[in-house]
Amino acid sequence: MLAEHGLFSWLHAAAGHAQAELIYSDHDHLAENDERHVPVFKPDANQELLRATAYLGAAWLVRSERLGLITAAQLLGSSEHRLQLMLAHGLGEAQLVHVPAVLWYRQVDEPLAQPWPQVSSGEVQAVEAALAAKGVDARVTPTARGHCRVHYALPSPVPKVSIIVPTRDGLDLLRPCIESVLEKARTPITRC
């Protein structure tokens, strides 16, 4: 359900951002008793977050030329996440515009504990395909919370990393930190 001023706000944003291809906004959930709950305040353009979950939500304004890049079969047969990945493919911050206001509401039968849509195994494949289309070497796995996690391939040779732990006389803090780094490191560690 669009807020009274929703369309105006999206069109106002489009007029102020000539390069905008896709405009999205924050949203809220509306229970049967018209009670609002679990508002979803979104960040500005974030392709990494979009790979993890369909954070744009179910309502946005899309330039017709961008929508024309997607076939009718893709449009009708895609999940919310897959569709967002296709529409946002190749867009920069100036083209993917966030309006920081609650401009639409999603009707729900009961209050939600988790506002983000869950991601299916098919969505994992969609994220992998989106990364492959950009030439990114990565694998994608589902998380316990139903999101996608991208594991990027390390460059060869692996870059050197220095860790500085600012502590003084804090062996009780430093020891578990160092032990954790030694235990979890996936590349050889050179000690100074």
C-alpha positions in Angstrom: 0.0 0.0 0.0 1.5 3.3 -1.1 1.5 6.2 1.4 -0.5 9.3 0.3 2.6 11.2 -0.6 4.5 8.1 -1.9 4.3 8.6 -5.6 4.9 12.4 -5.3 8.0 11.7 -3.2 9.4 9.2 -5.7 8.7 11.5 -8.7 10.2 14.4 -6.8 13.4 12.3 -6.2 13.4 11.4 -9.9 13.2 15.0 -10.9 16.1 15.8 -8.6 18.3 12.9 -9.8 18.5 13.0 -13.6 20.6 9.8 -13.7 18.2 7.8 -11.5 17.3 4.5 -12.9 15.7 2.9 -9.8 14.3 4.7 -6.8 13.4 3.0 -3.6 12.3 4.1 -0.1 11.9 2.9 3.4 8.7 0.9 4.4 6.7 -0.2 7.3 4.4 -3.2 8.1 0.8 -2.7 8.6 -1.2 -5.2 10.7 -5.0 -5.8 10.3 -5.8 -3.3 13.0 -3.9 -0.6 11.1 -1.1 -0.8 13.6 2.4 0.0 12.1 5.3 -2.2 13.3 8.8 -3.2 12.3 9.7 -0.3 10.1 12.5 -1.0 7.6 14.9 1.9 7.3 17.2 1.2 4.4 20.7 2.4 3.5 21.7 4.3 0.4 22.8 2.3 -2.6 24.6 -0.8 -1.4 25.2 -3.5 -4.0 26.8 -5.8 -1.4 23.7 -5.8 0.8 21.6 -6.4 -2.2 23.6 -9.5 -3.0 22.8 -10.7 0.6 19.1 -9.9 0.6 16.2 -8.2 -1.2 16.6 -5.0 0.9 14.9 -2.7 -1.7 11.5 -4.1 -0.8 8.5 -4.8 -3.0 7.8 -1.2 -4.2 10.1 1.0 -6.2 10.1 3.4 -9.2 12.0 2.1 -12.2 12.8 4.0 -15.4 11.0 2.4 -18.3 14.2 1.9 -20.4 15.7 -0.1 -17.5 12.6 -2.2 -17.2 12.7 -2.8 -20.9 16.0 -4.7 -20.4 14.0 -7.5 -18.7 11.9 -9.9 -20.7 8.2 -10.5 -19.7 9.1 -14.1 -18.7 11.9 -12.9 -16.4 9.6 -10.2 -14.9 6.8 -12.6 -14.2 8.9 -15.6 -13.2 11.3 -14.0 -10.9 11.3 -13.6 -7.1 11.6 -10.2 -5.5 15.3 -10.7 -4.9 16.2 -12.0 -8.4 14.2 -9.1 -10.0 16.0 -6.6 -7.8 19.4 -8.1 -8.8 18.5 -7.8 -12.5 17.2 -4.3 -12.2 20.1 -3.0 -10.2 22.8 -4.8 -12.3 25.5 -2.3 -13.2 23.9 0.7 -11.4 26.1 3.1 -9.5 25.1 5.2 -6.5 23.8 8.1 -8.7 21.5 5.7 -10.6 20.2 3.7 -7.5 18.5 6.4 -5.4 17.2 6.0 -1.9 14.4 8.2 -0.6 14.8 8.2 3.2 11.1 8.2 4.1 8.5 5.5 4.8 6.5 5.7 1.5 4.8 2.3 1.4 3.4 -0.3 3.8 3.3 -4.1 3.5 0.1 -5.7 4.9 0.7 -8.5 7.3 -1.6 -10.7 9.3 0.6 -10.6 12.5 3.6 -8.7 13.7 6.9 -9.8 12.1 10.0 -10.8 14.0 12.2 -10.7 10.9 11.5 -7.8 8.4 13.8 -9.0 5.6 12.6 -11.5 3.1 14.2 -14.9 3.4 16.4 -16.2 0.5 15.8 -19.6 -1.1 18.4 -21.8 -2.7 17.3 -20.4 -6.1 18.3 -17.0 -4.9 21.8 -18.3 -4.1 22.1 -19.2 -7.8 20.7 -15.8 -8.8 23.4 -14.0 -6.8 26.1 -16.3 -8.3 24.8 -15.5 -11.8 24.8 -11.8 -11.1 28.4 -12.0 -9.8 29.5 -14.1 -12.8 27.9 -11.5 -15.2 30.2 -8.9 -13.6 33.2 -11.2 -13.9 33.6 -11.6 -10.1 35.2 -14.8 -8.9 33.1 -15.8 -5.8 30.9 -18.5 -4.4 27.7 -17.9 -2.6 26.2 -19.8 0.4 23.0 -19.4 2.3 23.2 -18.3 5.9 21.3 -19.7 8.9 19.0 -16.6 8.7 18.2 -17.2 5.1 20.4 -14.6 3.5 23.2 -15.0 0.9 26.8 -14.8 1.9 29.4 -14.0 -0.8 32.8 -15.6 -0.4 35.2 -13.7 -2.7 38.2 -15.5 -4.1 41.5 -14.1 -2.8 43.9 -12.6 -5.2 47.2 -14.3 -6.0 49.5 -13.6 -4.4 47.6 -13.0 -1.2 48.2 -9.4 0.0 50.0 -8.9 3.3 47.9 -7.7 6.2 49.1 -6.1 9.4 47.0 -6.2 12.6 47.6 -3.5 15.2 46.0 -4.2 18.6 46.1 -1.0 20.7 46.6 -2.3 24.2 48.9 -1.7 27.1 49.5 -4.2 29.9 46.4 -6.0 28.6 47.7 -9.5 28.2 44.2 -10.8 29.3 42.8 -9.0 26.2 45.6 -9.6 23.8 46.0 -13.4 24.3 42.5 -14.4 23.1 42.8 -11.9 20.3 46.1 -13.4 19.0 44.9 -16.9 19.6 41.7 -16.2 17.6 43.7 -14.8 14.6 46.1 -17.8 14.6 43.2 -20.2 14.8 41.0 -18.6 12.1 43.5 -17.4 9.6 43.2 -19.2 6.2 46.5 -18.1 4.9 50.1 -18.5 6.3 50.9 -16.1 9.1 54.3 -14.4 9.4 55.1 -13.3 12.9 57.2 -10.3 13.6 
